[in-house]
Amino acid sequence: MQRSEEERFYIQCRAAYLSVFRSSLMNMTSKDQLCTVLQQAGRNPSQKALDKYWPPGTKKLNFDDFCDILKKEKPAEADQLMRIFKKFDVNCDGYISHDELSRILTSTGEKMSPKEVDEIFSLADVNKDGKLDYAEFCRLLGSTVEQCQAAAHEKLESDAKLKRQNFGNQLDKPLQSPETLPELPASETHPRAEMETTHRKGMMDSRTSSRPSSARSRRSSLSTTITMGTGSIKSGRLTEPKSLQNWHHNFMRGCFYVEEDGTIVSLQYRLHIPETTSVYLTIRPCNLSLIPEKPSPWMCVDTALYVVTGNETKEDTNLVCFTELRDKERFVWRGELNAGSFLLFPFTTGCRLMKRTRKTTSKTAQLVNRTQSGELELTKEFKAALSDIFEVIDLDGNGLLSLEEYNFFEQRTSGEKCDEDAWAICKENFDTKNNELTRQGFLELNLMEANDREGDPRDLGLTLEAMGYNCSLEMVEACPFVIDVYCEKVKANLQAVNLDSGIKMLNSAVQRSISSKAEAKSLKGHESVLVYTYKGESRISSVIANKSNQKVTVHINNEQSKNCVSSRGMSVFAVEVPARTKMVCQHVMALNDQQEWTYNCIESIIPSL
């Protein structure tokens, strides 16, 4: 498993944290410590930002919290600072007077004290003439950021003990909510206790990294090895009804989206069946490519559909079934469902759909042009992307957007909804059919938004980003899918109900599906810590259950696995499991479906510090 851009981010997190604390299992206990460790990571947090991340009543933050904050607190770029300073440089001579900047910084925005303003001038007023050379100040700030980061990395590299003890945050958190074990009393846990801690093993000699150290050999451990064949062939256990074409058919589209923190969300659906009947369920990625020999890149993303009973506003649901069998890119379940209503939760492991690091060197596609007459028009490339987005949000596939479908799009991109009055105005101004928005109307709507912003593409870019696109108009952080429901006797009703509101219910269903089908094995010497390892058609998943009354940290080592990718994005990490809870440890899939792959995982308890 090669180190990704995201892994390098977590190495930066680890280096900064361990430059301040002796272990990343230690907590920050003050706002000053938070400020210090952020500065070691090359950030310059404002007092307002520190107050945001350390609100009144906060007693501690852990390494997971730090990584989340670091994702949000981006380093200030020199060109951005230069643009800000130039707004105050009325003479355009590269300087700002002390009095002018003092007036601005002490009276507007997040107000500084006169002492803080003086400290800024002491850094960049090289001639001591009461003028701020802001170009020099920006250079000094950038140099300080680099020095802090280099110092943190240097300390980590020079300390062998720290390097071996390199805990780090998880790469993504699609399954972070622990489920309280039913056989033991429930306990109250701090909200952040749900977070699992991961780490990347230090750069060691390959001979020593493949064997446990003397310290690790004394730990209680469990080793599991499973060899899987190629996963691209049709399952022999799959039995599609011969008369399926005569069954009542419903389908609905949807899409997985990767959030900023790495979690994966999608719409949830409600299925109502009027009477007991045989049902055939499938879910598969949706190919938007018009070129047969070049399918959409996300067609390799694994999918699953979990069926539960319960209400979407409650968390006490019961798992009914899930699409366990595989037929090429489809995942299938066949059985009988009783009359009633069911919630359908689409799921993907995250092994093949992860947060990408957006590189500034990527080519940025142009979204709008101006015609010879000076009017704005959408570029051909942008129209193609919008057309694909239209396909994704056209949930019923009728070639039109209803108000409900459009509002799922609005909720995803802006967090708002369009009411009936606004929809009426929309229908008056853009192309519609049967009171629904056409593809042409959807393009016209986006062109109007471009005109409203006088061609500024930034808001349009944010819309594209929310839909999983990068600056080159490639859908890299989303995966459209299609759900098909076949009922033998009656026609069921299938509709989308919520966007990203059922993550805890989905997590619970995934946990139950694994623990109900896998044999539990305890870690030697720790009978209260159980590992469930589920072998599916195309993935291996594990759950760790902690029945003890104390938190445990379990070290996970996949280094001996072959042709594998973990949903964690790392081969070595650690999972922190609160007392009397269980949580998903990882999902593992083949890197190359055309080749055999081997899952080799060693789980071991890490002694408390």
Steps between C-alpha positions, in 0.01 A plus 500: 500500500666821386492814708237742373475878517256460787742280691763770466252741653466276804877467528505880522231481771696240693829690473340821629319326785800298614716813498289621792375181668685177576215294350208566270285312749547797735234769504528875463379653825513873426439750223867599516603141423263496202655823373853364543438173318323681214798732465729195486292384204563831323167662581449845650161473674318818596346546843158467338598165350638376833176601673306310234695178550526538878155628606415568867478180701756311291734298721703309245544423131676195358714429197192427286365845581834654406500330158145617432595857594813489285286409197293814555784738593682535170839675494479859387641530149735784421306618194176516702670710767650724234158567349362592842787736580480665159144610577641717779796627295343820371828624350582164335861534619524167684465654847224561754545755776489390862216740580286383207537131570459555873174680438373215282613211721383651829157612382368246246463125469673302773646797683863491604657676792750780436770271640420231240518758220839614631623141496405467131692815416803385695528205261475679167582867559860440397586870469325595824330783314145426612411325175412135455676331209217253448683300231778435751241416766336242272840349426582477871165341577546238226853431622375455857234251385765296317736513796232377743409209275864409435583512872208271583601246236865519604411425862288203397767359269774538759308332784480127433263446792253756368531357152404152617212636705350686205129507562283709272146585408280294270492586134125484481217445743210334326444268795606685809196466729540220754202279569436426867517125562154374596621243750665758727377822668526809286757761587531868431791592281644833398391584141858488387549156657336364188793610293745228403873570494717386212864523417749436227804287582834686483748444220673184621718239341279257306639201686412636843165648397371159395565351844359609836746674727589348836261742667219412261557125541404531866164651410184296481435447130283324246606417144255439216593395146246461218578444132241618249467416132426738216188705564388592151317175420133437559423338835390137478266552795302769322154388388321754285132413450436368151181703475654821631387695194142435608547628855395851604802730467598825674830679478656809650829679446731646761859593565772453763681821594830529687481772764783732603580283804504180292159365595280372218134601483209430268125515479292251697183347361169365625353185349135418565371154413118459518511124557750224566686408183826366358745785437815533290718799597808629319729802524777591257710799392339705225701538180469851354754449223370507144806308378443122544869411510574774756260462796483758781800468737282436806358175360751309716356651821333237718139554603255341742142556610390449861130445572378587849169548675435813703450872464757725336475740797596231753807288550334182633486309171520130425711360216288294261750413226774640277620440144764242581545323165682639201438484126780700334435862602158419651443399862186297553258365761207267434242395756156570640396824664188540709246772435609831648750783468877465493792742493768439234853620577752502212854426614854486366805397700717794393773268374464640149333832572709723723573864559747629242760766566427783260827601338543861400694380194187337354372667187200715582224469244329812377131517593375806311592702192395836362364515148600769252195695612622488860241253626593210725469140388583168663798316356455166328687323781287662770180411315613137482564494877162662571333246272654218704388668821151518354511123441607442860228716660229376263419230754207339316675516162214669315723769348346775716562650843215523748510749787592217738788387279625854453488558875725203567747672266455833680541336838824342386650811340369787713331346804177677408173405334283657232141568614187483285505873421862494387430187296211676326735785402754244382242337273407840356859583403648167394403217270259257670275211406212361705592746779851357517834650398653369177869445439506821295327683782762375746777637275315831470472520878877460540564758230277743688706442815816572303348825373390598851866478605625677186692196386677434829537120496568455873143420607457271200824330604364444851192335351719269294716420802192407704400261221839327511683679217856631498618817326555302178130406491568136590263326739755357745322519838160362410350179364153496342303179551171335405269299728267246339210341688309208346189364674332182381137561607447872555643833394693663782546871562859631508592859581796703624447639850818648648853610421781399739278488810524127573873441542465356851221267390709385204803446723290290735368292211851440363628399842214257550541350154865421576460374856197285411681315219854475637643287776633697798861442602648647816848644528722270703513619858213742440187287482284811523633637168345319202570529127234407242639442150243473220591357159268629229486457123751778437604643834616402846370706791576491870335626817668537838284452810627619837303337783729632772439802720805682368596654168736288291728593212542229239796508262418385145775376266415411138856518368510134397180531295543475123313682222280672761364843583350591838218746559743670740738580216786367714658163564571570868275692738338477843136494608396647832188315624313648798382275783201273429474596134575354161599668176600419146877463476551494123386373162755349262467436127722393212705765326471299178185289462663294228758358740490292817535696822593413857370664817750465783413700811658495844296664778676567830430694817715805561574538872376820659763767552 
